[in-house]
Amino acid sequence: MKEVIKKFIDDLKSENFASAHEVMEKKWKSYKKSSHPKTKLLKGFINGATAYELVKRGNLDGARRLWGVYEKYLPLLDEEVEEYELFNRADEILQRLKKERLS
């Protein structure tokens, strides 16, 4: 999981949001099959990255809808989550992007 989140973060930093979505979605699909507790958290991060891909494409309404999904699942990120620090770093990047592009 650690490598997946690191790749996700690198993709966010380089504004390769579609790739960030894809890398996290692969992990989400494997977790979804087993009803893993992180499934919804990963779904949230997928939607967060996708929101900025939509911003890049000029679809601000769609981006705002997906951002709402991200925020819906964000409370699942607490200090007890494995790899919390990496998830938190990803959230910081997404939150910064929100201030810059969705406000």
C-alpha positions as CSV (number, residue, x, y, z in Angstrom):
1,M,0.0,0.0,0.0
2,K,2.8,2.4,0.8
3,E,4.1,2.3,-2.8
4,V,0.7,2.9,-4.2
5,I,0.1,6.0,-2.0
6,K,3.6,7.3,-2.9
7,K,2.9,7.0,-6.6
8,F,-0.5,8.6,-6.0
9,I,1.2,11.6,-4.3
10,D,3.8,11.8,-7.1
11,D,1.1,11.9,-9.7
12,L,-0.8,14.6,-7.8
13,K,2.4,16.7,-7.5
14,S,3.0,16.4,-11.2
15,E,-0.7,17.1,-11.9
16,N,-1.1,13.7,-13.6
17,F,-4.5,13.3,-12.0
18,A,-5.7,10.6,-14.4
19,S,-2.7,8.4,-13.5
20,A,-3.3,9.1,-9.8
21,H,-6.9,7.9,-10.2
22,E,-5.7,4.7,-12.0
23,V,-3.1,3.8,-9.5
24,M,-5.5,4.1,-6.6
25,E,-8.3,2.4,-8.4
26,K,-6.2,-0.7,-8.9
27,K,-5.7,-1.0,-5.2
28,W,-9.3,-0.1,-4.5
29,K,-10.6,-2.9,-6.7
30,S,-8.4,-5.5,-4.9
31,Y,-9.7,-4.2,-1.5
32,K,-13.3,-4.0,-2.7
33,K,-13.4,-7.7,-3.4
34,S,-12.5,-8.5,0.2
35,S,-14.6,-5.8,1.9
36,H,-11.5,-4.2,3.3
37,P,-12.0,-1.4,5.8
38,K,-10.0,1.1,3.6
39,T,-12.2,0.5,0.6
40,K,-14.3,3.7,1.1
41,L,-11.3,5.8,2.0
42,L,-9.6,4.8,-1.2
43,K,-12.8,5.5,-3.1
44,G,-12.6,9.0,-1.7
45,F,-9.1,9.6,-2.8
46,I,-9.9,8.3,-6.3
47,N,-12.7,10.9,-6.5
48,G,-10.4,13.6,-5.2
49,A,-7.9,13.0,-8.0
50,T,-10.6,12.7,-10.6
51,A,-12.1,16.1,-9.5
52,Y,-8.8,17.8,-10.6
53,E,-8.7,15.9,-13.9
54,L,-12.2,17.4,-14.5
55,V,-10.9,20.8,-13.6
56,K,-8.1,20.4,-16.2
57,R,-10.8,19.5,-18.7
58,G,-12.9,22.6,-17.8
59,N,-15.8,20.7,-16.1
60,L,-16.0,22.6,-12.8
61,D,-19.5,21.4,-11.9
62,G,-18.4,17.8,-12.2
63,A,-15.3,18.5,-10.3
64,R,-17.3,20.0,-7.4
65,R,-19.6,17.0,-7.3
66,L,-16.6,14.6,-7.1
67,W,-15.0,16.8,-4.5
68,G,-18.1,16.3,-2.4
69,V,-17.6,12.6,-2.6
70,Y,-14.0,13.0,-1.5
71,E,-15.1,15.1,1.5
72,K,-17.8,12.5,2.4
73,Y,-15.2,9.8,2.9
74,L,-12.4,12.0,4.4
75,P,-13.6,11.5,8.0
76,L,-12.5,7.9,7.5
77,L,-8.9,9.1,7.6
78,D,-7.8,9.1,11.2
79,E,-4.5,8.4,12.9
80,E,-5.4,4.7,13.3
81,V,-5.3,4.2,9.5
82,E,-2.3,2.3,8.3
83,E,-0.1,4.7,6.3
84,Y,-1.9,7.6,7.9
85,E,1.1,10.0,7.3
86,L,1.1,9.3,3.5
87,F,-2.7,9.6,3.2
88,N,-2.5,12.8,5.1
89,R,0.2,14.1,2.8
90,A,-2.1,13.3,-0.2
91,D,-4.9,15.1,1.5
92,E,-2.8,18.2,2.0
93,I,-2.0,18.3,-1.7
94,L,-5.7,17.9,-2.6
95,Q,-6.7,20.5,-0.1
96,R,-4.2,23.0,-1.5
97,L,-5.5,22.3,-5.0
98,K,-9.0,23.0,-3.8
99,K,-8.0,26.4,-2.5
100,E,-6.3,27.2,-5.8
101,R,-8.8,25.8,-8.3
102,L,-12.2,25.1,-6.8
103,S,-12.8,28.0,-4.5
